[in-house]
Amino acid sequence: MKIETTISLDPELLEGLNRLLAANGHGSVSELIEEMLRRFLVKKKQRAYDLRELDLINQNADRLNQEADDVLTYSEMISPN
């Protein structure tokens, strides 16, 4: 079910969109806006996920770096060059 809403666009923008959509055999401006909003929401959701992941990495960076350093030190001890 879709809900009808109203947006205000510059007349030249709307005219240009309608010409572009008609020339390329695409749907209506409403369909275009709906698709763009879906993509926008997906992008925002992915960005929020990426920021949470980055925060987790940063919170654990010192411990992870120490573990990596320990592994390198151990590997140098068991197979010196």
VENNORKA-V468429 format. One record per residue. N is the residue number from 1. RES is the residue in three letters. SS is DSSP state (hx for helix, st for strand, lp for the rest). Layout:
BEGIN
<<N | RES | SS> <N | RES | SS>>
END
This chain:
BEGIN
<<1 | MET | lp> <2 | LYS | lp> <3 | ILE | lp> <4 | GLU | lp> <5 | THR | lp> <6 | THR | lp> <7 | ILE | lp> <8 | SER | lp> <9 | LEU | lp> <10 | ASP | lp> <11 | PRO | hx> <12 | GLU | hx> <13 | LEU | hx> <14 | LEU | hx> <15 | GLU | hx> <16 | GLY | hx> <17 | LEU | hx> <18 | ASN | hx> <19 | ARG | hx> <20 | LEU | hx> <21 | LEU | hx> <22 | ALA | hx> <23 | ALA | hx> <24 | ASN | lp> <25 | GLY | lp> <26 | HIS | lp> <27 | GLY | lp> <28 | SER | lp> <29 | VAL | hx> <30 | SER | hx> <31 | GLU | hx> <32 | LEU | hx> <33 | ILE | hx> <34 | GLU | hx> <35 | GLU | hx> <36 | MET | hx> <37 | LEU | hx> <38 | ARG | hx> <39 | ARG | hx> <40 | PHE | hx> <41 | LEU | hx> <42 | VAL | hx> <43 | LYS | hx> <44 | LYS | hx> <45 | LYS | hx> <46 | GLN | hx> <47 | ARG | hx> <48 | ALA | hx> <49 | TYR | hx> <50 | ASP | hx> <51 | LEU | hx> <52 | ARG | hx> <53 | GLU | hx> <54 | LEU | hx> <55 | ASP | hx> <56 | LEU | hx> <57 | ILE | hx> <58 | ASN | hx> <59 | GLN | hx> <60 | ASN | lp> <61 | ALA | hx> <62 | ASP | hx> <63 | ARG | hx> <64 | LEU | hx> <65 | ASN | hx> <66 | GLN | hx> <67 | GLU | hx> <68 | ALA | hx> <69 | ASP | hx> <70 | ASP | hx> <71 | VAL | hx> <72 | LEU | hx> <73 | THR | hx> <74 | TYR | hx> <75 | SER | hx> <76 | GLU | hx> <77 | MET | hx> <78 | ILE | hx> <79 | SER | lp> <80 | PRO | lp> <81 | ASN | lp>>
END
